[in-house]
Amino acid sequence: MHRVTHVETKHGYTLAVTFDDGTYGEVSLADRLFGPMFEPLKDPAFFARARVDEFGAVCWPNDADLAPDALYRKITAN
């Protein structure tokens, strides 16, 4: 399982993600911010509060999170 070691938010609801094996990539979440957990992330200031939790997942203060393996697959699929 890959773990995120660093996350940075960018314009347009994009995450710049670095993994424990050095893999780096960017993922846009612009079309995925719906539902009770992800709707608050439409606020750019709230989206910018993304961080990496102790399990290597990207998360936000409202407990929304993104599985590191899913992010890794998305980044390395191209």
MARVO-566540 format. One record per atom (N, C-alpha, C): residue number from 1; chain; atom name; x, y, z. Coordinates in steps of 0.02 Angstrom, whole numbers, padded with zeros to 5 digits. Example, Ala and Ser with C-alpha at 12.3 -4.5 7.8 and 13.67 -1.06 7.14 Angstrom:
// residues 2
+-----+-----+------+--------+--------+--------+
! seq ! mol ! atom !     px !     py !     pz !
+-----+-----+------+--------+--------+--------+
!   1 !   A !    N !  00660 ! -00284 !  00390 !
!   1 !   A !   CA !  00615 ! -00225 !  00390 !
!   1 !   A !    C !  00660 ! -00165 !  00390 !
!   2 !   A !    N !  00642 ! -00112 !  00354 !
!   2 !   A !   CA !  00684 ! -00053 !  00357 !
!   2 !   A !    C !  00645 !  00002 !  00394 !
+-----+-----+------+--------+--------+--------+
END
This chain:
// residues 78
+-----+-----+------+--------+--------+--------+
! seq ! mol ! atom !     px !     py !     pz !
+-----+-----+------+--------+--------+--------+
!   1 !   A !    N !  00042 ! -00059 !  00000 !
!   1 !   A !   CA !  00000 !  00000 !  00000 !
!   1 !   A !    C !  00044 !  00062 !  00000 !
!   2 !   A !    N !  00028 !  00108 ! -00042 !
!   2 !   A !   CA !  00066 !  00171 ! -00045 !
!   2 !   A !    C !  00036 !  00221 !  00003 !
!   3 !   A !    N !  00079 !  00263 !  00030 !
!   3 !   A !   CA !  00058 !  00315 !  00076 !
!   3 !   A !    C !  00077 !  00383 !  00047 !
!   4 !   A !    N !  00033 !  00432 !  00057 !
!   4 !   A !   CA !  00048 !  00500 !  00038 !
!   4 !   A !    C !  00094 !  00529 !  00091 !
!   5 !   A !    N !  00147 !  00563 !  00069 !
!   5 !   A !   CA !  00193 !  00594 !  00117 !
!   5 !   A !    C !  00186 !  00670 !  00116 !
!   6 !   A !    N !  00158 !  00697 !  00062 !
!   6 !   A !   CA !  00151 !  00770 !  00057 !
!   6 !   A !    C !  00093 !  00786 !  00011 !
!   7 !   A !    N !  00053 !  00836 !  00030 !
!   7 !   A !   CA ! -00001 !  00860 ! -00013 !
!   7 !   A !    C !  00000 !  00935 ! -00014 !
!   8 !   A !    N ! -00013 !  00963 ! -00072 !
!   8 !   A !   CA ! -00018 !  01035 ! -00080 !
!   8 !   A !    C ! -00080 !  01048 ! -00122 !
!   9 !   A !    N ! -00120 !  01098 ! -00102 !
!   9 !   A !   CA ! -00178 !  01115 ! -00142 !
!   9 !   A !    C ! -00160 !  01168 ! -00193 !
!  10 !   A !    N ! -00193 !  01162 ! -00251 !
!  10 !   A !   CA ! -00181 !  01209 ! -00305 !
!  10 !   A !    C ! -00248 !  01236 ! -00330 !
!  11 !   A !    N ! -00243 !  01286 ! -00372 !
!  11 !   A !   CA ! -00303 !  01317 ! -00400 !
!  11 !   A !    C ! -00346 !  01266 ! -00437 !
!  12 !   A !    N ! -00411 !  01275 ! -00435 !
!  12 !   A !   CA ! -00456 !  01231 ! -00472 !
!  12 !   A !    C ! -00469 !  01165 ! -00438 !
!  13 !   A !    N ! -00464 !  01164 ! -00372 !
!  13 !   A !   CA ! -00477 !  01103 ! -00333 !
!  13 !   A !    C ! -00432 !  01045 ! -00354 !
!  14 !   A !    N ! -00369 !  01062 ! -00361 !
!  14 !   A !   CA ! -00319 !  01012 ! -00380 !
!  14 !   A !    C ! -00273 !  00998 ! -00321 !
!  15 !   A !    N ! -00255 !  00935 ! -00314 !
!  15 !   A !   CA ! -00207 !  00914 ! -00263 !
!  15 !   A !    C ! -00142 !  00894 ! -00297 !
!  16 !   A !    N ! -00086 !  00919 ! -00272 !
!  16 !   A !   CA ! -00020 !  00896 ! -00292 !
!  16 !   A !    C !  00003 !  00848 ! -00237 !
!  17 !   A !    N !  00014 !  00786 ! -00255 !
!  17 !   A !   CA !  00025 !  00732 ! -00206 !
!  17 !   A !    C !  00093 !  00698 ! -00217 !
!  18 !   A !    N !  00129 !  00687 ! -00163 !
!  18 !   A !   CA !  00191 !  00648 ! -00164 !
!  18 !   A !    C !  00182 !  00586 ! -00121 !
!  19 !   A !    N !  00204 !  00530 ! -00148 !
!  19 !   A !   CA !  00198 !  00466 ! -00112 !
!  19 !   A !    C !  00264 !  00443 ! -00084 !
!  20 !   A !    N !  00260 !  00393 ! -00040 !
!  20 !   A !   CA !  00319 !  00368 ! -00006 !
!  20 !   A !    C !  00372 !  00337 ! -00051 !
!  21 !   A !    N !  00354 !  00320 ! -00113 !
!  21 !   A !   CA !  00404 !  00294 ! -00160 !
!  21 !   A !    C !  00431 !  00348 ! -00206 !
!  22 !   A !    N !  00412 !  00412 ! -00193 !
!  22 !   A !   CA !  00436 !  00467 ! -00233 !
!  22 !   A !    C !  00390 !  00486 ! -00291 !
!  23 !   A !    N !  00340 !  00446 ! -00305 !
!  23 !   A !   CA !  00293 !  00462 ! -00358 !
!  23 !   A !    C !  00258 !  00528 ! -00342 !
!  24 !   A !    N !  00252 !  00571 ! -00393 !
!  24 !   A !   CA !  00220 !  00635 ! -00385 !
!  24 !   A !    C !  00170 !  00644 ! -00442 !
!  25 !   A !    N !  00114 !  00675 ! -00426 !
!  25 !   A !   CA !  00065 !  00690 ! -00477 !
!  25 !   A !    C !  00012 !  00737 ! -00452 !
!  26 !   A !    N ! -00029 !  00760 ! -00498 !
!  26 !   A !   CA ! -00083 !  00806 ! -00480 !
!  26 !   A !    C ! -00150 !  00774 ! -00500 !
!  27 !   A !    N ! -00200 !  00786 ! -00457 !
!  27 !   A !   CA ! -00266 !  00758 ! -00467 !
!  27 !   A !    C ! -00317 !  00814 ! -00457 !
!  28 !   A !    N ! -00360 !  00823 ! -00506 !
!  28 !   A !   CA ! -00414 !  00872 ! -00500 !
!  28 !   A !    C ! -00475 !  00838 ! -00468 !
!  29 !   A !    N ! -00503 !  00871 ! -00418 !
!  29 !   A !   CA ! -00563 !  00846 ! -00385 !
!  29 !   A !    C ! -00624 !  00888 ! -00403 !
!  30 !   A !    N ! -00616 !  00934 ! -00450 !
!  30 !   A !   CA ! -00669 !  00983 ! -00466 !
!  30 !   A !    C ! -00736 !  00949 ! -00481 !
!  31 !   A !    N ! -00735 !  00893 ! -00514 !
!  31 !   A !   CA ! -00798 !  00859 ! -00532 !
!  31 !   A !    C ! -00820 !  00807 ! -00481 !
!  32 !   A !    N ! -00786 !  00804 ! -00424 !
!  32 !   A !   CA ! -00802 !  00753 ! -00373 !
!  32 !   A !    C ! -00823 !  00781 ! -00306 !
!  33 !   A !    N ! -00833 !  00846 ! -00303 !
!  33 !   A !   CA ! -00850 !  00878 ! -00239 !
!  33 !   A !    C ! -00925 !  00882 ! -00230 !
!  34 !   A !    N ! -00955 !  00824 ! -00215 !
!  34 !   A !   CA ! -01026 !  00821 ! -00203 !
!  34 !   A !    C ! -01039 !  00772 ! -00145 !
!  35 !   A !    N ! -01098 !  00774 ! -00118 !
!  35 !   A !   CA ! -01115 !  00732 ! -00061 !
!  35 !   A !    C ! -01097 !  00766 !  00004 !
!  36 !   A !    N ! -01124 !  00741 !  00059 !
!  36 !   A !   CA ! -01117 !  00775 !  00124 !
!  36 !   A !    C ! -01044 !  00784 !  00148 !
!  37 !   A !    N ! -01000 !  00737 !  00131 !
!  37 !   A !   CA ! -00931 !  00743 !  00155 !
!  37 !   A !    C ! -00889 !  00790 !  00112 !
!  38 !   A !    N ! -00902 !  00792 !  00047 !
!  38 !   A !   CA ! -00859 !  00829 !  00002 !
!  38 !   A !    C ! -00887 !  00897 ! -00019 !
!  39 !   A !    N ! -00950 !  00909 ! -00008 !
!  39 !   A !   CA ! -00980 !  00974 ! -00024 !
!  39 !   A !    C ! -00944 !  01032 !  00010 !
!  40 !   A !    N ! -00925 !  01027 !  00074 !
!  40 !   A !   CA ! -00889 !  01082 !  00106 !
!  40 !   A !    C ! -00822 !  01100 !  00073 !
!  41 !   A !    N ! -00793 !  01053 !  00035 !
!  41 !   A !   CA ! -00729 !  01066 !  00003 !
!  41 !   A !    C ! -00736 !  01114 ! -00057 !
!  42 !   A !    N ! -00797 !  01130 ! -00076 !
!  42 !   A !   CA ! -00807 !  01180 ! -00130 !
!  42 !   A !    C ! -00786 !  01250 ! -00108 !
!  43 !   A !    N ! -00782 !  01260 ! -00043 !
!  43 !   A !   CA ! -00756 !  01323 ! -00016 !
!  43 !   A !    C ! -00680 !  01320 ! -00024 !
!  44 !   A !    N ! -00651 !  01363 ! -00066 !
!  44 !   A !   CA ! -00578 !  01359 ! -00078 !
!  44 !   A !    C ! -00536 !  01363 ! -00015 !
!  45 !   A !    N ! -00557 !  01402 !  00033 !
!  45 !   A !   CA ! -00519 !  01408 !  00096 !
!  45 !   A !    C ! -00521 !  01342 !  00135 !
!  46 !   A !    N ! -00577 !  01308 !  00133 !
!  46 !   A !   CA ! -00582 !  01243 !  00167 !
!  46 !   A !    C ! -00543 !  01190 !  00129 !
!  47 !   A !    N ! -00548 !  01190 !  00062 !
!  47 !   A !   CA ! -00511 !  01143 !  00021 !
!  47 !   A !    C ! -00436 !  01148 !  00036 !
!  48 !   A !    N ! -00413 !  01210 !  00045 !
!  48 !   A !   CA ! -00342 !  01223 !  00057 !
!  48 !   A !    C ! -00317 !  01195 !  00124 !
!  49 !   A !    N ! -00362 !  01171 !  00166 !
!  49 !   A !   CA ! -00343 !  01143 !  00231 !
!  49 !   A !    C ! -00326 !  01068 !  00227 !
!  50 !   A !    N ! -00318 !  01042 !  00167 !
!  50 !   A !   CA ! -00299 !  00972 !  00158 !
!  50 !   A !    C ! -00234 !  00957 !  00194 !
!  51 !   A !    N ! -00229 !  00897 !  00221 !
!  51 !   A !   CA ! -00168 !  00876 !  00254 !
!  51 !   A !    C ! -00162 !  00800 !  00246 !
!  52 !   A !    N ! -00106 !  00773 !  00268 !
!  52 !   A !   CA ! -00094 !  00701 !  00266 !
!  52 !   A !    C ! -00104 !  00675 !  00337 !
!  53 !   A !    N ! -00146 !  00624 !  00345 !
!  53 !   A !   CA ! -00157 !  00595 !  00412 !
!  53 !   A !    C ! -00105 !  00541 !  00428 !
!  54 !   A !    N ! -00111 !  00511 !  00486 !
!  54 !   A !   CA ! -00062 !  00462 !  00508 !
!  54 !   A !    C ! -00062 !  00397 !  00467 !
!  55 !   A !    N ! -00114 !  00388 !  00426 !
!  55 !   A !   CA ! -00118 !  00328 !  00384 !
!  55 !   A !    C ! -00094 !  00341 !  00312 !
!  56 !   A !    N ! -00071 !  00402 !  00299 !
!  56 !   A !   CA ! -00048 !  00419 !  00232 !
!  56 !   A !    C ! -00103 !  00436 !  00184 !
!  57 !   A !    N ! -00161 !  00456 !  00211 !
!  57 !   A !   CA ! -00218 !  00476 !  00170 !
!  57 !   A !    C ! -00224 !  00552 !  00171 !
!  58 !   A !    N ! -00250 !  00580 !  00117 !
!  58 !   A !   CA ! -00264 !  00652 !  00115 !
!  58 !   A !    C ! -00331 !  00662 !  00151 !
!  59 !   A !    N ! -00334 !  00710 !  00197 !
!  59 !   A !   CA ! -00395 !  00720 !  00234 !
!  59 !   A !    C ! -00407 !  00795 !  00248 !
!  60 !   A !    N ! -00467 !  00809 !  00272 !
!  60 !   A !   CA ! -00488 !  00878 !  00289 !
!  60 !   A !    C ! -00518 !  00878 !  00358 !
!  61 !   A !    N ! -00527 !  00937 !  00388 !
!  61 !   A !   CA ! -00553 !  00941 !  00457 !
!  61 !   A !    C ! -00623 !  00912 !  00468 !
!  62 !   A !    N ! -00662 !  00904 !  00415 !
!  62 !   A !   CA ! -00730 !  00875 !  00424 !
!  62 !   A !    C ! -00730 !  00799 !  00417 !
!  63 !   A !    N ! -00670 !  00769 !  00417 !
!  63 !   A !   CA ! -00661 !  00696 !  00412 !
!  63 !   A !    C ! -00669 !  00669 !  00341 !
!  64 !   A !    N ! -00676 !  00712 !  00291 !
!  64 !   A !   CA ! -00674 !  00688 !  00222 !
!  64 !   A !    C ! -00602 !  00664 !  00209 !
!  65 !   A !    N ! -00596 !  00609 !  00173 !
!  65 !   A !   CA ! -00529 !  00585 !  00158 !
!  65 !   A !    C ! -00528 !  00549 !  00091 !
!  66 !   A !    N ! -00468 !  00541 !  00065 !
!  66 !   A !   CA ! -00458 !  00507 !  00001 !
!  66 !   A !    C ! -00408 !  00450 !  00012 !
!  67 !   A !    N ! -00427 !  00392 ! -00010 !
!  67 !   A !   CA ! -00384 !  00333 ! -00001 !
!  67 !   A !    C ! -00320 !  00341 ! -00042 !
!  68 !   A !    N ! -00262 !  00330 ! -00011 !
!  68 !   A !   CA ! -00199 !  00339 ! -00047 !
!  68 !   A !    C ! -00192 !  00292 ! -00107 !
!  69 !   A !    N ! -00216 !  00231 ! -00102 !
!  69 !   A !   CA ! -00210 !  00185 ! -00158 !
!  69 !   A !    C ! -00249 !  00208 ! -00219 !
!  70 !   A !    N ! -00309 !  00236 ! -00207 !
!  70 !   A !   CA ! -00349 !  00261 ! -00263 !
!  70 !   A !    C ! -00314 !  00321 ! -00296 !
!  71 !   A !    N ! -00285 !  00366 ! -00256 !
!  71 !   A !   CA ! -00248 !  00422 ! -00284 !
!  71 !   A !    C ! -00188 !  00397 ! -00324 !
!  72 !   A !    N ! -00153 !  00349 ! -00297 !
!  72 !   A !   CA ! -00094 !  00322 ! -00331 !
!  72 !   A !    C ! -00112 !  00292 ! -00399 !
!  73 !   A !    N ! -00166 !  00253 ! -00401 !
!  73 !   A !   CA ! -00188 !  00223 ! -00464 !
!  73 !   A !    C ! -00206 !  00277 ! -00515 !
!  74 !   A !    N ! -00241 !  00329 ! -00491 !
!  74 !   A !   CA ! -00261 !  00383 ! -00536 !
!  74 !   A !    C ! -00200 !  00418 ! -00565 !
!  75 !   A !    N ! -00150 !  00432 ! -00524 !
!  75 !   A !   CA ! -00091 !  00467 ! -00546 !
!  75 !   A !    C ! -00048 !  00425 ! -00592 !
!  76 !   A !    N ! -00041 !  00361 ! -00578 !
!  76 !   A !   CA !  00003 !  00318 ! -00617 !
!  76 !   A !    C ! -00031 !  00287 ! -00678 !
!  77 !   A !    N ! -00096 !  00298 ! -00686 !
!  77 !   A !   CA ! -00132 !  00269 ! -00743 !
!  77 !   A !    C ! -00115 !  00302 ! -00809 !
!  78 !   A !    N ! -00089 !  00362 ! -00806 !
!  78 !   A !   CA ! -00074 !  00399 ! -00869 !
!  78 !   A !    C ! -00006 !  00384 ! -00895 !
+-----+-----+------+--------+--------+--------+
END
